[in-house]
Amino acid sequence: SSLDSNGGNGHSSVYDAVVLRYYVQFHLDAQLRRASAFAASKGVVLKGDLPIGVDKASVDTWTHPELFRMRASTGAPPDAFDANGQNWGFPTYNWDVMSEDGYEWWRRRMTHLERYFSAMRVDHVLGFFRIWELPAHARLGRLGRFRPSVPIRRHELDERGLWFIDRLCDPYITGLELRRVFGDRDGEAAGRFLEETGATSNGADGGVTPTFRFKPEFATEESLLDGDAFKIRDGSPDWLVEETRAMRAGLVALQHNVCLLRDGEDPDAFYPRIELEKTSSFTNLDPWARDALAWLADDYFNRRQDTLWRENARRTLPALTECTGQLVCGEDLGMVPPCVQPVLEEIGIFGLRIQRMPHDGRYEFGKPETYAYDTVCSPSCHDTTTTRAWYEADEARRRRFAVEALEMSGGAFPPPRAYRAEHIEKGSGSAAFAPPADGVHVSRQGDAEARRRTSLDSGGGSRPGSRRASLDKGASSLRNPFETANAFGGGGDATQNEAPGEPPARCSPSVMRAIVRQHMASPSCLAVFPAQDLLALAEEYAATRPAEEETINDPTNNRHYWRFRLHARLEDLASDSEWLAEIRQLVDESGRNPKSFFNQRGA
């Protein structure tokens, strides 16, 4: 083979590198299987992670290049976390080719992971409906479009009088725009990076202004952000660094100043640039043209894709669920189309609920008491800042969160509305404590759910499936879940009539306790907590490390990933009886410990 030929020792130049990875992978597999078996023997479920993307230089793209669109990248559209969107750099998938063998590549991935895990998180499950695809020369996430998607056709533009395609697709750059973006440096920007088109545009004052286009060598994000034009020497003065940054940012903004994106493979297909209504290219159109284009953009994002995306997920996602007995959970955060939740329910995939990223657009914060049973809830995750860092970052938001989400009253936190273990089957609240809030969802039951429960039960003793089975017997013998709340600072004596106090500026243990209890009490089948959030239950752990240092992964920064390490030794945590007792109490009082149910009933 190519690995055992050539070279002075009979091996190719890459032989040593490849066999080293074989060796490491072999031992990683053996160690993880041993760890998985040990966890199962202790009643612990291991939940794995199936990434949505693979690296362009990975073994997958090397051995199966036909499965990937290597001249494109995946990412995420602009949102509250990153105004420029995200570009992850992974190739997108060639779903048509993958379908030819029944998505065997995905099936192999899933069945292999079953060697280690009883549950699986499918990263960015929205990608199985549609993926945000960016051209190869993009470096940010703004100039993307969804794949697959139904484009805007040339005849649709013609029918509405939008026949000036170049004006809509090329960056809108006029003399007035240059002055607005660069101020008195507009001449420098035009001379170095642009060239005049020879055409003019009418200014808002009725005057005439020249129009410009990028010189070919600066026409893409790649050329601006990766080229040499903005390199400065170490030790350069701060004013030069700032001027260079401002010039580059201004030019990138001009590249984004378009209304439509061309399809590189179909000259009659176009896609609306996301948030096009915020561009001066759009606002400088005549009113009738703005109305026509806005209607087409709204139709593209909010109406015409539903059937296509629904059917794409129905074809692809069963490849993951039908080949495994694992509980499959989908990370369905971000710009979520209406078709996603019904399809996930239909296929039997749990959704993810992060309180600061609510699925219900009517609220700023999620309401854990309304979550459906077939969900996984958590106050934060590896792709967000920790709860402590998020809580402390914004004073106004902290006040709203304390009052609206935690229902703080009189400076204390009442028991969660969702302590309803006896009614978990319906994914709603108990009438004995509070009625279900508007929009409470009742999850479907069926064979898929039975398989999920079996998957969890197979891993050991304490299983959410066992917890659920025990609920059928009723809850009459359970002790009052609030009887020990005050012993752990639950703030259960606060009343709704008291004037709200000022929330603590720090995410103190009492604040974190209220957040954890609220999620523990949720009807969600699984409540998952990052270690950082649980460590914040104890002042000695929270006080010894700045909250902003505890983020595991920042998706908006490709230089910040997976370098987090616990600042407390596992041996010390395992011997911290007070901290462990508090976590055990939170689990027991929420009804999430099956052994507590059985012990209380003499089982």
Beta strands, then each sheet from edge to edge (+ up, - down):
strand 1: 47-50
strand 2: 68-69
strand 3: 72-76
strand 4: 86-87
strand 5: 92-93
strand 6: 119-122
strand 7: 131-135
strand 8: 145-147
strand 9: 152-153
strand 10: 194-202
strand 11: 208-214
strand 12: 260-263
strand 13: 266-272
strand 14: 327-330
strand 15: 351-354
strand 16: 375-378
strand 17: 526-527
sheet 1: 1+ 6+ 14+
sheet 2: 2+ 5-
sheet 3: 4+ 3- 7+ 8-
sheet 4: 9+ 13- 12+
sheet 5: 10+ 11-
sheet 6: 15+ 16+ 17+
end
